[in-house]
Amino acid sequence: MYAITGITGKVGGELGRRLLAAGQPVRAVVRDPAKGTAWAERGCEIAHAEMEEATQLAAAFTGAEAVFILPPSEFDPEPGYPEARRVIDALVSGLAAARPNRVLCLSTIGADAPHDNLLTQRTLLEQALRELDIPVTFLRPAWFMENAQGDLASARDEGILHSFLQPADRTFPMVATRDIGALAAELIRQDWTGERIVELEGAARVSPKDLARAFAAVLGREVRVEIVPRASWEALFRAQGMRNPGPRICMLDGFNEGWIAFQEDSRPVRKGTTTLIEVVAELAAGD
């Protein structure tokens, strides 16, 4: 049996659907029991667990062949990432008590970055899971193509893509969430020992201009890139309600300056197959 956290999201949902389609038993670990109803109807066993409750997590993980770990992301963390640390402590305690045979952890590109940034929350998670005597695979995907959801309204209404990734013609590794879920479904059924790191990006890297062209093709209107000046980021993010924008700014700096990247000289990077325009078309259709 495979225990899956985050099954109500895009990546966990894709993983769950693929395992069920392959006839595999799945335990859906949900924080909100009401959200487990649809998965129960698909044939999943349902376990309720808050991600900060070690006892609940241990019960949800007990008896699992493998566990998929996808903790919630905190986009405006307090200094020192206390929110992530509470979840990590509970996950580690729950896994230590349940002792599944394997753990697949959704991490991120940049988990090995040299500087503190928003993705450091996943760095801390990786560090903690390494302390467990349980085989673990860290799946490190690229920037999610679905992050373009935030650009849809301005592209559609103004013909402008406001880009924090810059310069406009620089390409960045990106990947569709369906490809992450598909690879997770492959990895979690494998047998391995010790620690593995698997990195994943799409078939082609994407620039802000590429994203604007995809929006233009889908929306049937001209869309141009407008770079958001670096000096304006902190004030802009605070105006949007962020209390501690520093980690997010550092993350964007990491992508733009190249220190958040895949270490392709040390390990091969897997490639997804879903195209950017497919993802943008789905985002536009679902708006």
Contacts in CASP RR format, 6 or more apart in sequence:
PFRMAT RR
TARGET T0000
AUTHOR 0000-0000-0000
METHOD contacts of the structure
MODEL  1
MYAITGITGKVGGELGRRLLAAGQPVRAVVRDPAKGTAWAERGCEIAHAE
MEEATQLAAAFTGAEAVFILPPSEFDPEPGYPEARRVIDALVSGLAAARP
NRVLCLSTIGADAPHDNLLTQRTLLEQALRELDIPVTFLRPAWFMENAQG
DLASARDEGILHSFLQPADRTFPMVATRDIGALAAELIRQDWTGERIVEL
EGAARVSPKDLARAFAAVLGREVRVEIVPRASWEALFRAQGMRNPGPRIC
MLDGFNEGWIAFQEDSRPVRKGTTTLIEVVAELAAGD
1 25 0 8 1.000
1 26 0 8 1.000
1 27 0 8 1.000
1 45 0 8 1.000
1 63 0 8 1.000
1 64 0 8 1.000
1 65 0 8 1.000
2 16 0 8 1.000
2 19 0 8 1.000
2 24 0 8 1.000
2 25 0 8 1.000
2 26 0 8 1.000
2 27 0 8 1.000
2 64 0 8 1.000
2 65 0 8 1.000
2 66 0 8 1.000
2 67 0 8 1.000
2 68 0 8 1.000
2 188 0 8 1.000
3 26 0 8 1.000
3 27 0 8 1.000
3 29 0 8 1.000
3 47 0 8 1.000
3 60 0 8 1.000
3 61 0 8 1.000
3 64 0 8 1.000
3 66 0 8 1.000
3 67 0 8 1.000
3 68 0 8 1.000
3 100 0 8 1.000
4 12 0 8 1.000
4 13 0 8 1.000
4 15 0 8 1.000
4 16 0 8 1.000
4 19 0 8 1.000
4 26 0 8 1.000
4 27 0 8 1.000
4 28 0 8 1.000
4 29 0 8 1.000
4 67 0 8 1.000
4 68 0 8 1.000
4 70 0 8 1.000
5 29 0 8 1.000
5 49 0 8 1.000
5 51 0 8 1.000
5 60 0 8 1.000
5 67 0 8 1.000
5 68 0 8 1.000
5 69 0 8 1.000
5 70 0 8 1.000
5 71 0 8 1.000
6 12 0 8 1.000
6 13 0 8 1.000
6 29 0 8 1.000
6 30 0 8 1.000
6 68 0 8 1.000
6 70 0 8 1.000
7 13 0 8 1.000
7 15 0 8 1.000
7 16 0 8 1.000
7 26 0 8 1.000
7 28 0 8 1.000
7 29 0 8 1.000
7 30 0 8 1.000
7 36 0 8 1.000
7 39 0 8 1.000
7 44 0 8 1.000
8 30 0 8 1.000
8 32 0 8 1.000
8 35 0 8 1.000
8 36 0 8 1.000
8 39 0 8 1.000
10 146 0 8 1.000
10 177 0 8 1.000
10 178 0 8 1.000
11 70 0 8 1.000
11 106 0 8 1.000
11 177 0 8 1.000
11 180 0 8 1.000
11 181 0 8 1.000
11 184 0 8 1.000
12 68 0 8 1.000
12 70 0 8 1.000
12 181 0 8 1.000
12 184 0 8 1.000
13 181 0 8 1.000
14 177 0 8 1.000
14 178 0 8 1.000
14 180 0 8 1.000
14 181 0 8 1.000
14 182 0 8 1.000
14 184 0 8 1.000
14 185 0 8 1.000
15 68 0 8 1.000
15 181 0 8 1.000
15 184 0 8 1.000
15 185 0 8 1.000
15 188 0 8 1.000
16 26 0 8 1.000
16 28 0 8 1.000
16 44 0 8 1.000
16 185 0 8 1.000
17 42 0 8 1.000
18 181 0 8 1.000
18 182 0 8 1.000
18 185 0 8 1.000
19 26 0 8 1.000
19 185 0 8 1.000
19 188 0 8 1.000
19 189 0 8 1.000
20 26 0 8 1.000
20 42 0 8 1.000
20 43 0 8 1.000
20 44 0 8 1.000
22 185 0 8 1.000
22 189 0 8 1.000
24 189 0 8 1.000
25 45 0 8 1.000
26 39 0 8 1.000
26 43 0 8 1.000
26 44 0 8 1.000
26 45 0 8 1.000
27 44 0 8 1.000
27 45 0 8 1.000
27 46 0 8 1.000
27 47 0 8 1.000
27 60 0 8 1.000
27 64 0 8 1.000
28 36 0 8 1.000
28 39 0 8 1.000
28 40 0 8 1.000
28 44 0 8 1.000
28 45 0 8 1.000
28 46 0 8 1.000
28 47 0 8 1.000
29 47 0 8 1.000
29 48 0 8 1.000
29 49 0 8 1.000
29 57 0 8 1.000
29 60 0 8 1.000
29 61 0 8 1.000
30 36 0 8 1.000
30 39 0 8 1.000
30 46 0 8 1.000
30 47 0 8 1.000
30 48 0 8 1.000
30 49 0 8 1.000
31 48 0 8 1.000
31 49 0 8 1.000
31 50 0 8 1.000
31 51 0 8 1.000
33 46 0 8 1.000
33 48 0 8 1.000
36 44 0 8 1.000
36 46 0 8 1.000
39 46 0 8 1.000
40 46 0 8 1.000
47 59 0 8 1.000
47 60 0 8 1.000
48 56 0 8 1.000
48 60 0 8 1.000
49 56 0 8 1.000
49 57 0 8 1.000
49 59 0 8 1.000
49 60 0 8 1.000
50 56 0 8 1.000
51 57 0 8 1.000
51 71 0 8 1.000
51 72 0 8 1.000
51 87 0 8 1.000
51 90 0 8 1.000
51 91 0 8 1.000
52 86 0 8 1.000
52 87 0 8 1.000
52 90 0 8 1.000
53 90 0 8 1.000
54 89 0 8 1.000
54 90 0 8 1.000
54 91 0 8 1.000
54 93 0 8 1.000
54 94 0 8 1.000
54 97 0 8 1.000
55 94 0 8 1.000
57 90 0 8 1.000
57 91 0 8 1.000
57 93 0 8 1.000
57 94 0 8 1.000
57 95 0 8 1.000
57 98 0 8 1.000
58 93 0 8 1.000
58 94 0 8 1.000
58 95 0 8 1.000
58 97 0 8 1.000
58 98 0 8 1.000
59 98 0 8 1.000
60 98 0 8 1.000
61 67 0 8 1.000
61 94 0 8 1.000
61 95 0 8 1.000
61 97 0 8 1.000
61 98 0 8 1.000
61 100 0 8 1.000
62 97 0 8 1.000
62 98 0 8 1.000
63 98 0 8 1.000
63 100 0 8 1.000
64 98 0 8 1.000
64 100 0 8 1.000
64 101 0 8 1.000
65 100 0 8 1.000
65 101 0 8 1.000
65 102 0 8 1.000
66 100 0 8 1.000
66 101 0 8 1.000
66 102 0 8 1.000
66 103 0 8 1.000
66 104 0 8 1.000
66 188 0 8 1.000
66 189 0 8 1.000
67 95 0 8 1.000
67 98 0 8 1.000
67 100 0 8 1.000
67 102 0 8 1.000
67 103 0 8 1.000
67 104 0 8 1.000
68 104 0 8 1.000
68 105 0 8 1.000
68 106 0 8 1.000
68 184 0 8 1.000
68 188 0 8 1.000
69 91 0 8 1.000
69 103 0 8 1.000
69 104 0 8 1.000
69 105 0 8 1.000
69 106 0 8 1.000
69 125 0 8 1.000
69 129 0 8 1.000
70 106 0 8 1.000
71 84 0 8 1.000
71 87 0 8 1.000
71 88 0 8 1.000
71 91 0 8 1.000
71 125 0 8 1.000
72 87 0 8 1.000
73 121 0 8 1.000
74 81 0 8 1.000
74 83 0 8 1.000
74 84 0 8 1.000
74 121 0 8 1.000
75 118 0 8 1.000
75 242 0 8 1.000
75 248 0 8 1.000
76 241 0 8 1.000
76 242 0 8 1.000
76 243 0 8 1.000
76 244 0 8 1.000
76 245 0 8 1.000
76 248 0 8 1.000
77 83 0 8 1.000
77 84 0 8 1.000
77 118 0 8 1.000
77 121 0 8 1.000
77 244 0 8 1.000
77 247 0 8 1.000
78 243 0 8 1.000
78 244 0 8 1.000
79 244 0 8 1.000
81 120 0 8 1.000
81 121 0 8 1.000
81 124 0 8 1.000
84 121 0 8 1.000
84 124 0 8 1.000
84 125 0 8 1.000
85 124 0 8 1.000
88 124 0 8 1.000
88 125 0 8 1.000
88 128 0 8 1.000
89 128 0 8 1.000
91 125 0 8 1.000
91 128 0 8 1.000
91 129 0 8 1.000
92 128 0 8 1.000
92 129 0 8 1.000
92 131 0 8 1.000
92 132 0 8 1.000
95 103 0 8 1.000
95 129 0 8 1.000
95 132 0 8 1.000
95 134 0 8 1.000
96 132 0 8 1.000
99 134 0 8 1.000
100 134 0 8 1.000
101 134 0 8 1.000
101 135 0 8 1.000
102 134 0 8 1.000
102 135 0 8 1.000
102 136 0 8 1.000
102 137 0 8 1.000
102 188 0 8 1.000
102 191 0 8 1.000
102 192 0 8 1.000
103 129 0 8 1.000
103 132 0 8 1.000
103 134 0 8 1.000
103 135 0 8 1.000
103 136 0 8 1.000
103 137 0 8 1.000
104 136 0 8 1.000
104 137 0 8 1.000
104 139 0 8 1.000
104 184 0 8 1.000
104 187 0 8 1.000
104 188 0 8 1.000
105 125 0 8 1.000
105 126 0 8 1.000
105 129 0 8 1.000
105 136 0 8 1.000
105 137 0 8 1.000
105 138 0 8 1.000
105 139 0 8 1.000
106 139 0 8 1.000
106 141 0 8 1.000
106 180 0 8 1.000
106 184 0 8 1.000
107 122 0 8 1.000
107 125 0 8 1.000
107 126 0 8 1.000
107 138 0 8 1.000
107 139 0 8 1.000
107 140 0 8 1.000
108 119 0 8 1.000
108 122 0 8 1.000
108 140 0 8 1.000
108 141 0 8 1.000
109 119 0 8 1.000
109 140 0 8 1.000
109 141 0 8 1.000
109 142 0 8 1.000
109 143 0 8 1.000
109 173 0 8 1.000
109 199 0 8 1.000
109 201 0 8 1.000
109 260 0 8 1.000
109 261 0 8 1.000
109 262 0 8 1.000
110 117 0 8 1.000
110 119 0 8 1.000
110 122 0 8 1.000
110 123 0 8 1.000
110 140 0 8 1.000
110 260 0 8 1.000
110 261 0 8 1.000
111 119 0 8 1.000
111 122 0 8 1.000
111 123 0 8 1.000
111 126 0 8 1.000
111 138 0 8 1.000
111 140 0 8 1.000
112 123 0 8 1.000
112 263 0 8 1.000
113 119 0 8 1.000
113 120 0 8 1.000
113 123 0 8 1.000
113 254 0 8 1.000
113 259 0 8 1.000
113 260 0 8 1.000
114 259 0 8 1.000
115 250 0 8 1.000
115 254 0 8 1.000
115 259 0 8 1.000
116 247 0 8 1.000
116 250 0 8 1.000
117 247 0 8 1.000
117 248 0 8 1.000
117 250 0 8 1.000
117 251 0 8 1.000
117 253 0 8 1.000
117 254 0 8 1.000
117 260 0 8 1.000
118 247 0 8 1.000
118 248 0 8 1.000
118 250 0 8 1.000
118 251 0 8 1.000
119 251 0 8 1.000
119 260 0 8 1.000
120 247 0 8 1.000
126 138 0 8 1.000
129 136 0 8 1.000
129 138 0 8 1.000
130 136 0 8 1.000
130 195 0 8 1.000
135 192 0 8 1.000
135 193 0 8 1.000
135 194 0 8 1.000
135 195 0 8 1.000
136 194 0 8 1.000
136 195 0 8 1.000
136 196 0 8 1.000
137 187 0 8 1.000
137 188 0 8 1.000
137 192 0 8 1.000
137 195 0 8 1.000
137 196 0 8 1.000
137 197 0 8 1.000
137 198 0 8 1.000
138 195 0 8 1.000
138 196 0 8 1.000
138 197 0 8 1.000
138 198 0 8 1.000
139 180 0 8 1.000
139 183 0 8 1.000
139 184 0 8 1.000
139 187 0 8 1.000
139 198 0 8 1.000
139 200 0 8 1.000
140 197 0 8 1.000
140 198 0 8 1.000
140 199 0 8 1.000
140 200 0 8 1.000
140 262 0 8 1.000
141 175 0 8 1.000
141 180 0 8 1.000
141 199 0 8 1.000
141 200 0 8 1.000
141 201 0 8 1.000
142 172 0 8 1.000
142 173 0 8 1.000
142 174 0 8 1.000
142 175 0 8 1.000
142 199 0 8 1.000
142 200 0 8 1.000
142 201 0 8 1.000
142 202 0 8 1.000
142 262 0 8 1.000
143 172 0 8 1.000
143 173 0 8 1.000
143 174 0 8 1.000
143 175 0 8 1.000
143 255 0 8 1.000
144 174 0 8 1.000
144 175 0 8 1.000
144 176 0 8 1.000
144 177 0 8 1.000
144 180 0 8 1.000
145 174 0 8 1.000
145 175 0 8 1.000
145 176 0 8 1.000
145 177 0 8 1.000
145 206 0 8 1.000
145 274 0 8 1.000
145 276 0 8 1.000
145 279 0 8 1.000
145 280 0 8 1.000
146 176 0 8 1.000
146 177 0 8 1.000
146 279 0 8 1.000
146 283 0 8 1.000
148 211 0 8 1.000
148 214 0 8 1.000
148 215 0 8 1.000
148 279 0 8 1.000
148 280 0 8 1.000
148 283 0 8 1.000
149 283 0 8 1.000
151 161 0 8 1.000
151 162 0 8 1.000
151 211 0 8 1.000
151 215 0 8 1.000
152 215 0 8 1.000
152 283 0 8 1.000
152 284 0 8 1.000
152 287 0 8 1.000
153 287 0 8 1.000
154 160 0 8 1.000
154 161 0 8 1.000
154 162 0 8 1.000
155 161 0 8 1.000
155 212 0 8 1.000
155 215 0 8 1.000
155 216 0 8 1.000
155 219 0 8 1.000
155 223 0 8 1.000
156 215 0 8 1.000
156 219 0 8 1.000
156 221 0 8 1.000
156 284 0 8 1.000
156 287 0 8 1.000
159 215 0 8 1.000
159 221 0 8 1.000
159 222 0 8 1.000
159 223 0 8 1.000
159 224 0 8 1.000
160 223 0 8 1.000
160 224 0 8 1.000
160 225 0 8 1.000
160 226 0 8 1.000
161 208 0 8 1.000
161 211 0 8 1.000
161 212 0 8 1.000
161 215 0 8 1.000
161 223 0 8 1.000
161 224 0 8 1.000
161 225 0 8 1.000
161 226 0 8 1.000
162 226 0 8 1.000
162 228 0 8 1.000
163 208 0 8 1.000
163 211 0 8 1.000
163 225 0 8 1.000
163 226 0 8 1.000
163 227 0 8 1.000
163 228 0 8 1.000
164 228 0 8 1.000
164 233 0 8 1.000
164 252 0 8 1.000
165 172 0 8 1.000
165 207 0 8 1.000
165 208 0 8 1.000
165 252 0 8 1.000
165 255 0 8 1.000
165 256 0 8 1.000
166 208 0 8 1.000
166 227 0 8 1.000
166 228 0 8 1.000
166 230 0 8 1.000
166 256 0 8 1.000
167 208 0 8 1.000
167 227 0 8 1.000
168 207 0 8 1.000
168 208 0 8 1.000
168 209 0 8 1.000
168 225 0 8 1.000
168 227 0 8 1.000
169 207 0 8 1.000
169 208 0 8 1.000
169 209 0 8 1.000
170 207 0 8 1.000
170 208 0 8 1.000
170 256 0 8 1.000
171 205 0 8 1.000
171 206 0 8 1.000
171 207 0 8 1.000
171 210 0 8 1.000
172 205 0 8 1.000
172 206 0 8 1.000
172 207 0 8 1.000
172 255 0 8 1.000
173 201 0 8 1.000
173 202 0 8 1.000
173 205 0 8 1.000
173 261 0 8 1.000
173 262 0 8 1.000
173 269 0 8 1.000
174 201 0 8 1.000
174 202 0 8 1.000
174 205 0 8 1.000
174 206 0 8 1.000
174 276 0 8 1.000
175 200 0 8 1.000
175 201 0 8 1.000
175 202 0 8 1.000
175 272 0 8 1.000
175 274 0 8 1.000
176 202 0 8 1.000
176 272 0 8 1.000
176 274 0 8 1.000
176 278 0 8 1.000
176 279 0 8 1.000
178 274 0 8 1.000
179 200 0 8 1.000
179 202 0 8 1.000
179 272 0 8 1.000
179 273 0 8 1.000
179 274 0 8 1.000
180 200 0 8 1.000
182 272 0 8 1.000
183 198 0 8 1.000
183 200 0 8 1.000
183 270 0 8 1.000
183 272 0 8 1.000
187 198 0 8 1.000
197 267 0 8 1.000
198 270 0 8 1.000
199 262 0 8 1.000
199 267 0 8 1.000
199 269 0 8 1.000
199 270 0 8 1.000
200 269 0 8 1.000
200 270 0 8 1.000
200 271 0 8 1.000
200 272 0 8 1.000
201 262 0 8 1.000
201 269 0 8 1.000
201 270 0 8 1.000
201 271 0 8 1.000
201 272 0 8 1.000
202 271 0 8 1.000
202 272 0 8 1.000
202 273 0 8 1.000
202 274 0 8 1.000
203 271 0 8 1.000
203 272 0 8 1.000
203 273 0 8 1.000
203 275 0 8 1.000
204 275 0 8 1.000
204 276 0 8 1.000
206 276 0 8 1.000
208 225 0 8 1.000
208 227 0 8 1.000
209 225 0 8 1.000
210 276 0 8 1.000
211 225 0 8 1.000
211 276 0 8 1.000
211 280 0 8 1.000
212 223 0 8 1.000
212 224 0 8 1.000
212 225 0 8 1.000
213 223 0 8 1.000
214 276 0 8 1.000
214 277 0 8 1.000
214 280 0 8 1.000
215 223 0 8 1.000
215 280 0 8 1.000
215 284 0 8 1.000
216 222 0 8 1.000
216 223 0 8 1.000
217 277 0 8 1.000
217 280 0 8 1.000
218 277 0 8 1.000
218 280 0 8 1.000
218 281 0 8 1.000
218 284 0 8 1.000
219 284 0 8 1.000
228 236 0 8 1.000
230 253 0 8 1.000
233 245 0 8 1.000
233 249 0 8 1.000
233 252 0 8 1.000
234 245 0 8 1.000
234 246 0 8 1.000
234 249 0 8 1.000
237 245 0 8 1.000
237 248 0 8 1.000
237 249 0 8 1.000
238 245 0 8 1.000
242 248 0 8 1.000
251 260 0 8 1.000
254 260 0 8 1.000
262 269 0 8 1.000
END
